[in-house]
């Protein structure tokens, strides 16, 4: 029988590097969100779906995903069950903003066949599926999944993460396509617009990499 002992130094180094990348991702995310907010403010919030959908997925949902990370600053001192409650609360806020933004743009402009519009609809469909699978990942006497066997419950968690990853990826693609629209590029300049796409790409890859590693580790 083999016993594997984790090296405290390696665990510490891993935690430090993870915390650093979380901080960098959060700064890039903040810069992107601030640009979107200033754009919406400058246009008099005429198109509310821009700020609602962007903040819904890239503030609330992104923070919800990071809240479960052991090296995430504000949630690190919390117990795991409280991290899960924070995750659910932030996801509900994000879904509420995103649904409101989607309804507003559909009522105002109708369904749009542009790449930005199509990826937005795909994102909302995936977000709905992810939300439906979410309650079955919780365990305990008072949860909806208390009757699920341990092995099957693990697969449900993997399913939830497997749907959540393409959801966030689709939201990032949709955001990048929105940043590259003529109206936004004219307002912020083409150079800044491509820089923001780089920001979104960086923190999206980091966030999804963490979820993917966590998902694989459950097998």
N, C-alpha and C positions, 0 to 999 in steps of 0.2 A: 504493500500500500504506500502510495506516494503522498506526501504532505507538502503543499506549496505555501510558502510564506512570502507575503508581499513585502518588498523592501520599503520601509517607511520613507527613505529619501526619494525613491522613484515615485511613490504616491504623492509626496509633497511637490516634487517638480512638475508632475502631471497636473496637479491642482493649480499651481501657480501659472503655468502656461495656458491652461484652460481659462482661468480668470482674466488673464491678459487679453486673450482673443475675444472673450465676452465683452470686455471694456472697449476694445477697438471696434467691435461690431456695433455696440450700442452707440458709440460716437458717430460712426458712419450712418447708422440708422437715424439718429437725431438730426444730422445735417440734411439728410434726404427729406425727412418729414418737415423740417423747418422750411425748406425750399417750396415744398408743396403747399404748406400753410401760407407762406408769403404770396405765392402765386394766387391762391384762392382769395386771400385778403385784397390783393391788388385788383382782382377782377370783381370785387364786391360780392364774393360768395355766390355768383350767379349759377355756378354749376356745383351744387353741394355734394354730388356723388363723388367728386374728386377727393375731397377731404374726408368724407365719411368712409369710403371704401379703403383709402390709403391708410388712415389711422386704424380702421377696423382690423385689417390684416397685418399691417406692418408696425403697429404699436401694440394693440391689445393682444392679438394672436401671437405675435413674435415674443412678447413678454410672457405669455402663457406657456409657450414652449420652453423658454429659458428658465422659467420658474422651477422646473423639475430638475434642472442641472445642479449637481452638488456644489459647483464652484460659482454659481450665480450669486452676486453680492447681496442683494436685498432678501433673497429667499434662503440663503445658506444657513442662517441660524434656526430656521423653522423646522418643525417635525415634518416627516414625510406626508402625513395625512393633511397637515395644514398647507403644504405645498400643493397638494392635489386640489384642495378647496380653492386656493388662489388660482390654480390653473383653470378650474371650471368657471370661476367668476370672471376672469379675464377673457376666456373664450366666449362666454355669454355676451359680454360687452362688445367684443369684436364682431360676433355674429350679428348682434343687433344693429351696429353701425353699418356693416356691410349689406345687410338686407335692406335697411332704409335707403342707403345710397343706390343700390340696384333698382329698387322700386321707383325712386325719384327719376333716375335716368331713363328707365323704360317708359314711364308716364310722359316724360318730357320729349324724348327723342324716338321712342319705340325701340324694337330690337335692332341692333346694329350688326351688320355682317362683316365689319372690319376686324382685323386680327385682334385689336384691343378689345372690341366688343365680344368676340367669340371666346377669347381667353377669360374674360370676366364672367361669362355665363358658365363656362367649364369650372371655374374656381368656385362659384356659388353652388353648383351641383355637388362637387366634391366636398365642399364645406358641410353641406346638408348630410351627406353620407357619413362624414367623420363625426358629426354631432350625434347622429343616430347610434353609432357604434360606441360612443363615449361612455354612456352609463353602465355598460356591461363590463367595463374594465375595472370597476371598483369592487372591492370585496368587503365582507363583514356582514353581521347579522341584519343591519338596517339598510344594506345596499340592494340594488336591483339584481345583483349577480351573486347573491349569497349561496344560491343553489347550484352554481356552476362548479364543476370539478376543477381542481388546481391546474391540470394540464390543459384542459379546454379553455380555462380562464386566461392562461398564458397566451394561447393562440389568438384569443379575442383582443388582448392587448397588442399583439403583433399586428393584427388586422387593423386596429385603430391607428397605430403608428404608420402602417403601410398606406392608409388612405390619407393621413395627415401630411405626409411628406409631399406627395404630388399636389395636394391642395395648396400648401405654402409655396411650392415651386411655381404653380400656375399663377398664383397671386403676384409673385415677383416678376414673371414674364409679362403679365398684364400691366404692372406698374412701369416696367421698362418701356413697353410699347406706348404707354401714356406719356412718359417723359420724352419720348422721341417724336411725339406729334408736333406738327408745325406750330401750333399755338404756343405750346410750352417752350419749344426751342427758340421761338422768336422772343419770348419774354426773358428767358434765362441765358440765351446764346447757345449755340451748338456745342461749344467746348465744354461748358458747365454741364450740359445735358448728358454728354458722353461720360463725364466724370461721375455724375450721379448714377448712371447705369453701372459703372464700375463699383461704386459703393454698394448698390443693391446686390450685385453679383457676389461680392465678397461676403457680406453678412448672411446672404441666403445659403451659400455653400457651407459656411461655418455652422449655421444652425442645423441644416439638413444632415451634415456629416455627424453631428452629435446624436441626432435622432437615429440615423442609420446604424451607428456603432452600438447604440443602446438596443436597437431592434435585433441586430445580429447576435449580440451577447446573450439574448434570451433563448437561443437555440441550444 
